[in-house]
Amino acid sequence: MSSLEKHPQSCPLCAGRQIGLHRWFDVDALKADWQKGFGFEPFSRLGIAGVAHQFRCFDCDLRFFDPATELAGDGQFYNELSSRFSWYYEKDKWEFDVAAEILAGLDGIKKVLEVGCGQGHFLVRIKNRYEVKGLEFNPQAIADCKAIGLDVTSDEMATLGEGSFDIVSAFEVLEHLPAPREFIEQSLRLLRPGGYLLFAVPDPEGYFTEAEKVLLDMPPHHVMGFSKKAFKNMEALFSLKLEQVHQEPLRFAHYRSYLGNFLAPPPPPRKPSFLDRVLYRLFGYQNERDVELKRLGGKIVEMQMATSFQNAKDKLVGQTHLVLLQKQ
């Protein structure tokens, strides 16, 4: 099916029709990349095939993959990621620190809801100051939260009481949702008059825009991208006021990943010589040489990071931005 045939009729956030094709990726190539990088590929089980198309709305500036409902991961997918990689539910996120400070500066905050709370790391930070509740659909994450005494369930937002929270927060959640407009409308229903939405998402104009592709910033992991302009446009769409915008500084771990896209590529393949084959059969030298080349490549990256990180922090935008919006 051609890109034109797959072109969506309207934006899933603002319903605008000024939409352009932004990027596209071959799913078979993504399968190979996932298998190599993460040790599994989720596309076959989820029935994702062909080409994944990302579009951009020129009315509200949302970037979105379409059809998002068919490209988004499910609970089993997120359980697979979190069980394989301890870093997936990171405890010390930048946005947790900023969000806790924002809450401390707001008046009348008593009840806080976090949607997509993972293992409850943010709720643990604030539970002694506020009445907190979490929603999550990863079964193992829910069990982990309950084990430490947090009120976390898999309930739908629609089942919660109207106007029952002062803050509805979501950290690294919006980009996973196929229907962002419905989510924001449900969040607003749960807020009391004058309540707040607190969202943190990857910045689509952050440092990783320089990379050809970032596997965790595309399906089945991320299907939406929210720029600062997109959040500003939410004011008119939802009767909100954008109160605060915070940008994550470039982190060392992310800078390391960023440089890895450009420095120390694997050596080009070459046909082994007769001497190579003899030495390999006798002593395994070929394997040792490959290990040494890989180690040398890693050293090059380390040297580049050590000399350029401080300068890069002033020039590269970090991965995440956080916004506070007030219900009008």
C-alpha positions in Angstrom: 0.0 0.0 0.0 1.4 3.4 -0.9 2.0 6.3 1.4 -0.8 8.3 -0.2 -3.3 5.4 0.3 -2.3 5.3 4.0 -2.6 9.1 4.5 -4.9 9.8 7.5 -7.9 12.0 7.1 -7.5 14.0 10.3 -5.2 14.6 13.3 -5.9 12.5 16.3 -5.4 15.5 18.6 -7.0 18.5 16.9 -8.9 16.8 14.1 -7.1 19.2 11.7 -6.7 18.1 8.0 -3.4 19.8 7.2 -1.3 16.7 7.5 1.9 15.7 5.8 4.0 12.5 5.7 7.0 13.0 8.1 9.0 9.8 8.2 8.6 6.1 7.4 10.3 2.9 8.4 10.4 -0.6 6.9 9.1 -3.0 9.6 11.3 -5.9 8.5 14.4 -3.7 9.1 13.0 -2.7 12.5 12.5 -6.4 13.4 16.2 -7.0 12.8 17.2 -3.9 14.8 15.0 -4.9 17.7 16.3 -8.5 17.7 19.9 -7.2 17.7 19.4 -4.4 20.2 16.9 -5.9 22.7 17.0 -9.6 22.1 13.5 -9.9 20.9 11.2 -8.4 18.2 7.6 -7.6 19.1 6.2 -6.9 15.6 5.4 -10.5 14.6 3.3 -11.2 17.7 1.5 -7.8 17.4 0.8 -8.4 13.7 2.7 -5.3 12.6 4.1 -5.6 9.0 4.9 -3.5 6.0 5.9 0.1 6.5 5.3 2.3 9.6 4.3 5.8 8.5 4.7 8.9 10.8 2.7 12.0 10.0 2.8 15.6 11.2 -0.2 17.9 11.7 0.6 21.4 10.5 -2.4 22.8 12.5 -1.3 21.7 16.0 2.2 20.2 15.4 1.5 16.7 16.6 3.7 14.0 15.1 1.9 10.6 15.0 2.2 7.2 13.5 -0.9 5.9 11.7 -2.9 3.7 12.2 -1.8 4.2 15.8 -4.2 1.6 17.2 -2.6 -1.1 15.1 1.0 0.0 15.8 0.9 0.5 19.6 2.3 -2.1 22.0 0.1 -4.0 24.5 0.6 -5.0 28.1 2.6 -8.1 27.2 5.0 -5.9 25.2 5.7 -3.6 28.1 6.0 -6.5 30.5 8.6 -8.0 28.2 10.6 -4.8 28.1 10.4 -4.1 31.9 11.3 -7.7 32.8 14.3 -7.8 30.4 15.7 -4.4 31.3 16.0 -2.9 34.8 16.4 0.6 33.4 12.9 0.6 31.9 11.2 1.8 35.1 13.9 4.3 36.1 13.8 5.4 39.7 15.5 8.8 39.4 14.0 10.5 36.4 14.6 14.2 35.9 10.9 14.8 35.5 10.2 13.3 39.0 12.4 15.9 40.6 10.9 18.8 38.7 7.3 17.6 39.2 7.7 17.2 43.0 9.1 20.8 43.1 6.2 22.1 41.0 3.6 20.4 43.3 5.3 21.9 46.4 4.8 25.4 44.9 1.1 25.0 44.1 -1.7 25.9 46.5 -4.6 23.5 47.4 -3.1 20.3 46.1 -4.3 17.3 48.1 -5.2 14.5 45.7 -2.9 13.4 42.9 -3.5 10.8 40.2 -0.7 9.4 38.1 -1.7 7.6 35.0 0.8 5.0 33.8 2.7 5.0 37.1 4.9 2.0 36.3 6.4 0.7 39.6 5.3 3.8 41.5 8.6 5.6 41.8 7.0 9.1 41.6 4.1 8.2 43.9 6.6 7.0 46.5 8.3 10.4 46.5 5.1 12.3 47.2 2.8 9.9 49.1 3.7 11.4 52.5 2.4 14.9 51.4 -0.6 14.0 49.2 -3.3 11.4 48.8 -2.1 9.5 45.8 -3.5 7.0 43.3 -2.0 5.3 40.3 -3.4 3.7 37.2 -1.3 1.1 35.3 -1.9 -1.7 32.8 1.3 -3.7 33.2 0.2 -6.5 35.6 3.7 -7.0 37.0 4.1 -3.2 37.7 0.7 -3.2 39.5 1.8 -6.1 41.7 5.1 -4.3 42.5 3.2 -1.1 43.5 0.8 -3.0 45.7 3.6 -4.8 47.4 4.9 -1.5 48.7 1.4 -0.3 49.8 0.5 2.0 46.9 -3.1 2.4 45.7 -2.5 1.3 42.1 -5.1 -0.4 39.9 -5.8 -1.2 36.2 -9.2 0.7 36.4 -10.2 2.7 33.4 -10.2 6.5 33.8 -13.8 6.6 33.0 -14.7 4.7 36.2 -13.2 7.4 38.4 -15.2 10.2 39.9 -15.6 13.5 38.1 -13.6 16.4 39.6 -12.0 14.0 42.1 -8.4 15.1 41.7 -6.3 18.3 42.0 -3.6 17.0 39.7 -3.6 14.4 36.9 0.0 13.5 36.0 1.4 11.3 33.3 5.2 10.8 32.8 6.3 9.3 29.5 2.7 8.1 28.8 1.1 10.4 26.2 3.5 9.3 23.5 2.3 5.7 23.9 -1.4 6.4 23.4 -3.2 5.9 20.1 -6.0 8.3 21.1 -4.4 11.4 22.9 -7.5 13.6 22.6 -9.7 11.1 24.5 -7.0 10.8 27.2 -6.8 14.5 27.7 -10.6 14.9 27.8 -10.8 12.1 30.4 -8.0 13.7 32.4 -9.9 17.1 32.4 -13.1 15.3 33.6 -11.2 14.0 36.6 -9.9 17.4 37.6 -11.7 19.9 39.9 -12.1 23.4 38.5 -8.7 25.1 38.4 -6.9 21.7 38.7 -3.7 20.9 36.8 -2.4 18.5 34.1 1.3 17.6 34.5 2.8 15.8 31.5 6.3 14.8 30.6 7.1 13.4 27.2 10.0 13.0 24.9 10.8 16.2 23.0 10.5 15.5 19.3 13.0 18.3 18.7 15.5 17.0 21.3 19.0 15.6 20.6 17.9 12.3 19.1 16.4 14.1 16.0 20.0 13.8 14.6 19.9 10.0 14.7 18.5 8.1 11.7 16.1 6.2 14.0 15.6 5.7 17.7 13.9 2.3 18.3 12.2 3.3 21.5 10.8 6.5 19.9 8.7 4.6 17.3 6.2 1.8 17.2 5.3 -0.3 19.0 6.8 1.8 21.8 6.0 5.4 20.9 3.2 6.4 18.5 2.8 10.1 19.3 5.2 13.1 19.5 4.4 16.3 21.3 6.4 19.4 20.7 6.2 22.6 22.8 4.1 24.1 20.0 1.7 21.2 20.3 1.3 21.8 24.0 0.7 25.5 23.4 -2.0 24.7 20.9 -3.8 22.6 23.5 -4.8 25.9 25.2 -7.4 26.6 22.5 -8.3 22.9 21.9 -9.2 22.1 25.6 -9.7 25.4 27.4 -6.3 25.0 29.2 -3.6 27.5 30.1 0.0 26.5 29.6 1.6 27.6 32.9 5.1 26.1 32.9 7.4 24.4 30.4 10.6 22.7 31.6 13.4 21.2 29.4 15.6 18.4 30.6 19.3 19.2 30.3 21.3 16.8 28.2 22.2 13.7 30.3 25.5 11.9 30.1 23.8 8.6 29.5 21.9 10.1 26.6 24.9 11.8 25.2 26.8 8.5 25.2 23.9 7.0 23.2 23.9 10.0 20.9 27.6 9.7 20.1 27.2 6.0 19.6 25.1 6.7 16.5 28.1 8.5 14.8 31.4 7.3 16.3 33.3 4.0 16.1 31.2 2.2 13.6 31.9 -1.5 13.2 34.8 -2.2 10.9 33.7 -2.9 7.3 33.5 -6.6 6.4 36.4 -8.0 4.4 37.3 -11.4 3.0 39.7 -13.2 5.4 43.2 -13.8 3.9 44.8 -17.2 3.7 47.0 -16.2 6.7 43.9 -15.0 8.7 42.2 -18.4 8.2 45.3 -20.3 9.2 45.9 -18.2 12.3 42.2 -18.4 13.3 42.2 -22.2 13.0 45.4 -22.5 15.0 45.1 -19.8 17.6 41.7 -17.9 17.3 43.6 -14.7 16.4 40.8 -13.5 14.2 38.3 -13.5 17.1 40.8 -11.7 19.3 41.4 -9.0 16.7 37.6 -8.4 16.4 37.4 -8.0 20.2 40.3 -5.6 20.2 38.7 -3.5 17.4 35.5 -3.3 19.4 37.3 -2.3 22.5 39.2 0.4 20.6 36.0 1.7 19.2 34.6 2.0 22.7 37.6 3.9 23.8 37.2 6.4 21.0 33.6 7.0 22.1 34.7 7.4 25.8 37.5 9.9 24.8 35.0 11.9 22.7 32.5 12.1 25.5 35.1 13.1 28.1 36.3 16.0 26.1 33.0 17.3 24.6 30.1 16.6 27.1 30.2 20.0 28.9 30.2 21.9 25.6 27.5 19.7 24.2 25.2 20.5 27.2 25.0 24.1 25.9 24.1 23.1 22.4 22.0 19.9 22.5 18.5 19.8 23.8 17.8 17.0 26.3 15.4 14.1 25.7 12.4 15.1 27.8 10.3 18.2 28.4 7.6 18.7 31.1 4.6 21.0 31.0 2.0 22.2 33.6 -1.4 23.1 32.2 -4.3 24.5 34.3 -7.9 23.8 33.6 -9.8 27.0 32.9 
